[in-house]
Amino acid sequence: MARVEKSIVFNADTDTIDAVALDGSRVSEWYVGIDESIPDGTYPEVGGVVELTYKVAGLSLDLSLTVLELVRGDYILYEMDGMMTGTQRWNHVPEGGGTRTTVIVDYTMPGGGLGK
């Protein structure tokens, strides 16, 4: 399983970040290559799903994110299924006058090393 962890400090409070980060129709603003994102009627609540279409090298790949846990202003945990499987967690921690957001993705892709 591969792991990616990235962190950034936003000059915003957690409510402002959640207003954008938990809007399933805006996922493409957070990820390069996401062409389309369609949240179901439950998203971002636990059990809710956002369906994503990822475009790379002329291919369209599908990915779904299912919310496993959500504590607004603190963290959200997703299960990923489709072009990759695994989990994705977004943590928000107040820092100075803003918020440090850390994204941790533990995933497996088909194709071994080539898939990664």
N, C-alpha and C positions, 0 to 999 in steps of 0.2 A: 504494500500500500504506500502510495506517495503522500507527501504532506507539503502544503504551502501555507505559510503564515505571513501576513502583511499587516502593518499597523500605520495609522495616520492620526494626527491630532486636528480636529475640526474646531473652528472658532464658532461653536454653536453648542446649545444644550442638547440633552438626549431627546427631548420632545421634538425639537426641530429636526434632528437626524432621523428619528423614527417616522416622522411625517413623510419623508422621502424614501427611506430604506424599506419601509413596510408597505409601500405602494407597489403592488405587483405589476402594474402596467408600466412602471418606470425602471425595471431591472436593467434594461439596455443602457441606462445612464451610469450604471455601476460596473458593467462588464463589457469589454471590447468583444465584438463578434456576435453578441446577442441581437438577433434581428427582430424577434417578436417575443412578447411575454403576455400570457393570458392567465390572470388569476381566476380561480373558481369563486363561488359566492361566499365561501367560508374564510378564504385567505385574508389576513395573515393569522387568524386564530388557529389553535392547535387542531391538526387534522386537515387544515386547508392546504390547497395545492396551487402552485403557479407552474404552468406549462411554458417551456422556453424552446425557441428554435435558435440554434447556434449555426452561423454560416462560416465555413472555413474552406479555402481552396475549392470553391465552387460547389461544395457539398452542404446540405442542410442536415443538421443533426439535432435530435430531440433530447430534451432533458426535463425532468420534473423535479420540483423541490416541494417536499411535504413538510409542513411545520410539525416538529416533534415536541418542542417546548418553546414557550414565549413568556418572558418577563419584560414588559415594556420598560424602556429606559435602562435596561441591564443587559439582556442577551436574547438571541433567538437561535434555535438549533433546528437545522433541516436534515432530512434524509434525501439524498440525491439518487435518482434512478434514470436510466436511459443511456446516453453516450458515455456516461461514467457513473459509477456507484460509489457511495460513501456518505460522509456527513460534511456539513458546513456549519460553522458557528460564528456568529457576529457578537462580540463583546463590546460594551460601552462603559468606559470608566471616566468620571470627571477628572480633568487635569487642568490646573491653572484656571483660566476663564473659559475653557472649552471642554472638549470630550475626546479622549483617545478611543478610537474604534479599531479593534483588531479582528481580522477575519482569519479563521483557521479552517482549511479544507483538507480532509483526509479522504483520498479517493483511489479508485482502481479504474483503469481504462483498458478496454480490450486492445490486443495487439502488443502486449508486453512493453518493452522499451520504446518501440516505435510509436505506440499509442500515447505514451507519456510525452 
